[in-house]
Amino acid sequence: MDEQLNLAPFCYLVIDENYKILEMNAAMRELAGAEEHVPGNVHNLLTVASRVYFQTYFMPSIALHGRVDEMFLTLKGAAGPVPVLMNTVKRNGLYECALIPMTIRGEYEKELLLAKRNAEKINREAAEAYAKLQNLLAEVEQKQRELEELNANLQQMTTTDPLTGLKNRRYLEEALSEMAGQAEAGKPLALLVIDIDFFKRVNDKYGHQMGDAVLQELSWKLLHEANGRGIAARMGGEEFVILLPDSARSKAQAFAEELRGKIEQGEWVHIPVTVSIGVAIFEPGDNADSLFARADEALYASKNAGRNRVTVA
C-alpha cells in the first residue's frame, strides 16, 4: 500500500467481490482494533443492523453505478460502535472504500436533538404557563368585575331608601349641598318638600303593610314625574323631597301644581292619597340648610291652609 494512503487521516480498505478484506490502512486498523491481523470479511467489522443494510444496498448500487456514495454504516470499533460514511468505487474488480468516522457529527446531532427536545419542552412549558397566566388574568378580571359590582351595590345600598327605592336622606343632603354651591354661582335651583295628607289614618285603618304599599306607589309616581327634571328622594316617614335644578319660581311652581294634581286625580292601585307641597327657590344668601328650612315652612303653610295644596316660599 502506498505510504501516503497508509497514513491518510481517513479509513481506507479494499475488498473483493466476496467482501473479503484485502488491505486496510493504519487508520482503519486503529479504528477496528486490528493492529496485527486483518479481519477476514467486511461483515466482521459491521454491527448486525449495518450488516443487513450493507448486504441489501451495497451490491445492487455498486453493480448499477460502479460506486456507492455516503453509505451510512456503524462499525464495531475497538472502543465501541462507530458511525461512518463510506464511499466506494469499483476498480479492476475490487472495491476501494474510504470511510469517514462520524463520531463528532453524531455527538453534534445528539446535542442538536437534545437541544430541540429541550426547546420543545420549554415551548410547551411556556405555552402552559401562558395559558395558566391567561386563566389567572381572566379570574382576576372576573374578581375585579365582581368587586366593582359589589362596590356599586354597596354604594346603591348606602344612598337608596330600601322601602321605596328612591334616593335616601344621605344622598339628598350631599346632592343639595352640591347644587346649593352651584346656585350660589347663579344657577337656578328649586326644592320641593312633599308630605302625604293624613297618612296616619291609612296606617290606623288599613295597617302598616298597606301604608308601606302606599308609600311605594307614591314613590313610583314621584320618580316618574321627576325623571329627566330632578332628583326624587325620601326624607323619612311620609315626607319626600324633589330637587329641581335649572328651575326658577314660575317653573318650579307649575311643576309642583301639576304634580299635586296628578297625585290627587291619578289612578291608584292601593289607597288613594293627596299631598301637600312646600316650594323654596334659592335666593342670594341662601345655603342648603336655609333653602330646606324655607321649603319646610312653606309645606306647613300648605297643611295649615287645608292640605292638598302648594305653597311657594
C-alpha positions as CSV (number, residue, x, y, z in Angstrom):
1,M,0.0,0.0,0.0
2,D,1.2,3.5,-0.8
3,E,2.7,5.1,2.3
4,Q,0.7,8.3,2.0
5,L,-2.5,6.3,1.7
6,N,-1.5,4.2,4.7
7,L,-1.0,7.4,6.8
8,A,-4.1,9.2,5.4
9,P,-6.4,10.8,8.1
10,F,-9.3,8.6,7.0
11,C,-10.0,4.9,7.0
12,Y,-9.3,3.0,3.8
13,L,-9.8,-0.6,2.9
14,V,-10.0,-2.8,-0.2
15,I,-12.4,-5.7,-0.5
16,D,-13.1,-8.2,-3.3
17,E,-16.5,-9.3,-4.7
18,N,-16.9,-11.8,-1.8
19,Y,-16.4,-8.9,0.7
20,K,-13.1,-10.3,1.8
21,I,-10.8,-7.6,3.1
22,L,-7.6,-7.4,1.1
23,E,-6.0,-4.3,2.5
24,M,-6.6,-1.6,5.1
25,N,-4.6,1.5,6.1
26,A,-3.4,2.4,9.6
27,A,-6.4,4.5,10.4
28,M,-8.7,1.6,9.6
29,R,-6.7,-0.8,11.6
30,E,-6.7,1.5,14.6
31,L,-10.5,2.0,14.4
32,A,-11.2,-1.7,14.1
33,G,-8.6,-2.7,16.7
34,A,-6.9,-4.9,14.1
35,E,-3.3,-3.8,14.5
36,E,-1.8,-7.3,14.0
37,H,-4.3,-9.0,11.7
38,V,-6.8,-8.2,9.0
39,P,-10.4,-9.2,9.7
40,G,-11.3,-11.8,7.1
41,N,-14.6,-10.3,5.9
42,V,-16.1,-6.8,5.9
43,H,-19.1,-8.3,7.7
44,N,-16.8,-8.9,10.7
45,L,-16.5,-5.1,11.0
46,L,-20.2,-4.3,10.9
47,T,-22.9,-4.3,13.6
48,V,-25.8,-6.6,12.9
49,A,-28.1,-3.8,11.7
50,S,-25.4,-2.4,9.4
51,R,-24.6,-5.8,8.1
52,V,-28.2,-6.3,6.9
53,Y,-28.2,-2.8,5.4
54,F,-24.9,-3.4,3.7
55,Q,-26.0,-6.7,2.1
56,T,-29.3,-5.2,0.9
57,Y,-27.9,-1.9,-0.5
58,F,-24.2,-2.2,-1.4
59,M,-24.1,-4.8,-4.2
60,P,-27.1,-3.5,-6.2
61,S,-25.8,0.0,-6.0
62,I,-22.2,-0.8,-7.0
63,A,-23.4,-3.1,-9.8
64,L,-25.7,-0.4,-11.2
65,H,-23.5,2.7,-10.7
66,G,-20.0,1.4,-10.2
67,R,-19.8,3.3,-6.9
68,V,-21.5,3.9,-3.6
69,D,-21.7,7.4,-2.2
70,E,-22.2,8.3,1.5
71,M,-23.5,5.0,2.7
72,F,-24.1,5.3,6.5
73,L,-22.8,2.3,8.5
74,T,-21.9,1.5,12.0
75,L,-18.6,-0.3,12.6
76,K,-17.7,-2.4,15.6
77,G,-14.8,-0.3,16.7
78,A,-12.2,-1.2,19.3
79,A,-13.8,1.3,21.7
80,G,-17.4,0.6,20.7
81,P,-19.7,1.3,17.8
82,V,-18.5,4.0,15.4
83,P,-20.8,5.6,12.8
84,V,-19.1,6.1,9.5
85,L,-19.9,7.4,6.0
86,M,-18.5,5.1,3.4
87,N,-17.7,6.0,-0.3
88,T,-16.8,3.1,-2.6
89,V,-15.6,2.8,-6.2
90,K,-15.0,-0.3,-8.3
91,R,-11.6,-0.7,-9.9
92,N,-10.2,-3.7,-11.6
93,G,-12.8,-6.0,-10.0
94,L,-12.0,-4.7,-6.5
95,Y,-13.8,-2.3,-4.2
96,E,-11.8,0.6,-2.8
97,C,-13.6,2.0,0.2
98,A,-13.0,5.3,2.1
99,L,-14.7,5.6,5.5
100,I,-15.0,8.8,7.4
101,P,-15.8,8.4,11.1
102,M,-18.9,10.4,12.2
103,T,-18.4,10.4,15.9
104,I,-18.2,14.2,16.2
105,R,-21.1,14.7,13.9
106,G,-23.0,12.1,15.8
107,E,-22.4,14.0,19.1
108,Y,-23.4,17.2,17.4
109,E,-26.6,15.5,16.2
110,K,-27.3,14.2,19.7
111,E,-26.7,17.6,21.1
112,L,-28.9,19.2,18.5
113,L,-31.6,16.6,19.1
114,L,-31.3,17.2,22.9
115,A,-31.4,20.9,22.3
116,K,-34.5,20.5,20.1
117,R,-36.2,18.4,22.7
118,N,-35.3,20.9,25.4
119,A,-36.6,23.8,23.3
120,E,-39.8,21.9,22.6
121,K,-40.2,21.3,26.3
122,I,-39.6,24.9,27.1
123,N,-42.1,25.9,24.5
124,R,-44.7,23.5,25.9
125,E,-44.0,24.8,29.4
126,A,-44.1,28.4,28.2
127,A,-47.4,27.7,26.4
128,E,-48.8,26.0,29.6
129,A,-47.6,28.9,31.7
130,Y,-49.1,31.4,29.3
131,A,-52.4,29.5,29.4
132,K,-52.3,29.5,33.2
133,L,-51.4,33.2,33.2
134,Q,-54.4,33.9,30.9
135,N,-56.6,31.9,33.2
136,L,-55.3,33.8,36.2
137,L,-55.8,37.1,34.4
138,A,-59.3,36.1,33.5
139,E,-60.0,35.2,37.1
140,V,-58.5,38.5,38.3
141,E,-60.7,40.4,35.8
142,Q,-63.8,38.4,36.9
143,K,-63.0,39.1,40.5
144,Q,-62.4,42.8,39.6
145,R,-65.8,43.0,37.9
146,E,-67.4,41.2,40.9
147,L,-65.7,43.7,43.3
148,E,-66.8,46.6,41.2
149,E,-70.4,45.2,41.1
150,L,-70.3,44.7,44.9
151,N,-69.0,48.2,45.4
152,A,-71.7,49.6,43.2
153,N,-74.3,47.6,45.1
154,L,-72.9,48.8,48.4
155,Q,-72.9,52.4,47.1
156,Q,-76.5,51.9,45.9
157,M,-77.5,50.5,49.3
158,T,-75.9,53.4,51.2
159,T,-77.7,56.0,49.0
160,T,-81.1,54.3,48.4
161,D,-84.1,54.0,50.6
162,P,-84.8,50.3,51.0
163,L,-88.6,50.5,51.1
164,T,-89.3,52.9,48.1
165,G,-86.1,52.6,46.0
166,L,-85.8,56.4,46.0
167,K,-82.6,58.2,47.0
168,N,-82.3,58.4,50.7
169,R,-81.7,61.4,53.1
170,R,-77.9,60.9,53.0
171,Y,-77.8,61.1,49.2
172,L,-80.2,64.1,49.3
173,E,-78.1,66.1,51.7
174,E,-74.9,65.6,49.6
175,A,-76.8,66.4,46.3
176,L,-78.4,69.5,47.9
177,S,-75.1,70.7,49.2
178,E,-73.5,70.4,45.8
179,M,-76.4,72.1,44.0
180,A,-76.5,74.9,46.5
181,G,-72.9,75.6,45.7
182,Q,-73.8,75.8,42.0
183,A,-76.8,78.0,42.9
184,E,-74.5,80.5,44.7
185,A,-72.8,80.9,41.3
186,G,-76.1,81.9,39.7
187,K,-77.6,78.6,38.6
188,P,-81.3,78.4,39.4
189,L,-82.4,75.8,42.0
190,A,-85.8,74.9,43.5
191,L,-86.6,72.5,46.4
192,L,-90.0,70.8,46.9
193,V,-90.9,69.2,50.2
194,I,-93.8,66.8,49.9
195,D,-95.9,65.3,52.7
196,I,-98.8,62.8,52.4
197,D,-102.0,64.2,53.8
198,F,-103.5,62.3,56.8
199,F,-101.1,59.3,56.3
200,K,-101.6,58.2,59.9
201,R,-105.2,57.4,59.0
202,V,-104.1,55.0,56.3
203,N,-101.9,53.1,58.8
204,D,-104.5,53.1,61.5
205,K,-107.3,52.0,59.2
206,Y,-105.5,49.6,56.8
207,G,-102.4,48.6,58.7
208,H,-98.7,49.4,58.2
209,Q,-98.3,46.9,55.4
210,M,-100.9,48.8,53.3
211,G,-99.2,52.0,54.5
212,D,-95.9,50.8,53.1
213,A,-97.6,49.9,49.8
214,V,-99.0,53.4,49.5
215,L,-95.5,54.9,50.2
216,Q,-94.1,52.7,47.4
217,E,-96.8,53.6,44.9
218,L,-96.4,57.3,45.6
219,S,-92.6,56.9,45.3
220,W,-93.1,55.5,41.8
221,K,-95.3,58.4,40.8
222,L,-92.7,60.9,42.2
223,L,-89.9,59.2,40.4
224,H,-91.8,59.1,37.1
225,E,-92.6,62.9,37.3
226,A,-89.1,63.8,38.4
227,N,-87.4,61.7,35.7
228,G,-85.3,64.0,33.5
229,R,-86.2,67.0,35.6
230,G,-84.7,66.5,39.0
231,I,-84.0,64.1,41.9
232,A,-86.7,62.5,44.0
233,A,-85.8,61.3,47.5
234,R,-87.4,60.1,50.7
235,M,-86.6,62.1,53.8
236,G,-88.3,59.6,56.1
237,G,-91.8,58.5,57.1
238,E,-94.3,60.1,54.7
239,E,-92.1,63.0,53.8
240,F,-90.4,63.3,50.3
241,V,-88.3,65.8,48.5
242,I,-87.7,66.7,44.9
243,L,-84.7,68.8,43.8
244,L,-85.2,70.8,40.6
245,P,-82.0,72.2,39.2
246,D,-82.3,74.9,36.5
247,S,-85.8,75.8,37.8
248,A,-86.9,79.4,38.6
249,R,-90.0,80.3,40.6
250,S,-92.6,80.0,37.9
251,K,-91.3,76.7,36.5
252,A,-91.0,75.1,39.9
253,Q,-94.5,76.3,41.0
254,A,-96.0,74.9,37.8
255,F,-94.3,71.6,38.3
256,A,-95.5,71.4,41.9
257,E,-99.1,72.2,40.9
258,E,-99.0,69.6,38.1
259,L,-97.5,67.0,40.4
260,R,-100.2,67.7,43.2
261,G,-103.0,67.4,40.6
262,K,-101.7,64.1,39.1
263,I,-101.5,62.6,42.6
264,E,-105.0,63.7,43.5
265,Q,-106.6,62.7,40.3
266,G,-104.5,59.8,39.1
267,E,-105.3,56.2,39.4
268,W,-104.1,54.2,42.4
269,V,-103.6,50.5,42.8
270,H,-103.8,50.9,46.6
271,I,-105.4,53.6,48.8
272,P,-105.5,57.0,47.0
273,V,-103.9,59.9,48.9
274,T,-103.3,63.6,48.4
275,V,-100.1,65.6,49.2
276,S,-99.2,69.0,50.5
277,I,-96.2,70.6,48.9
278,G,-93.8,73.4,50.1
279,V,-91.6,75.0,47.4
280,A,-88.5,77.2,48.1
281,I,-86.4,78.9,45.4
282,F,-82.7,79.5,46.1
283,E,-82.0,83.2,46.7
284,P,-78.8,85.1,47.3
285,G,-77.6,84.5,50.8
286,D,-79.2,81.0,50.9
287,N,-77.4,77.8,51.6
288,A,-78.6,74.2,51.7
289,D,-79.9,74.5,55.3
290,S,-81.8,77.8,54.8
291,L,-83.3,76.6,51.5
292,F,-84.6,73.4,53.1
293,A,-85.9,75.4,56.1
294,R,-87.9,77.8,53.9
295,A,-89.3,74.9,51.9
296,D,-90.3,73.1,55.1
297,E,-92.1,76.3,56.3
298,A,-93.9,76.5,53.0
299,L,-95.0,72.9,53.5
300,Y,-96.5,73.7,56.9
301,A,-98.3,76.7,55.4
302,S,-99.9,74.3,52.8
303,K,-101.0,72.0,55.7
304,N,-102.4,74.8,57.8
305,A,-104.3,76.2,54.7
306,G,-106.2,72.9,54.4
307,R,-103.7,70.5,52.8
308,N,-103.7,69.2,49.2
309,R,-102.1,72.4,48.0
310,V,-98.8,74.1,47.0
311,T,-97.2,77.0,48.8
312,V,-94.1,78.8,47.3
313,A,-91.8,80.5,49.8
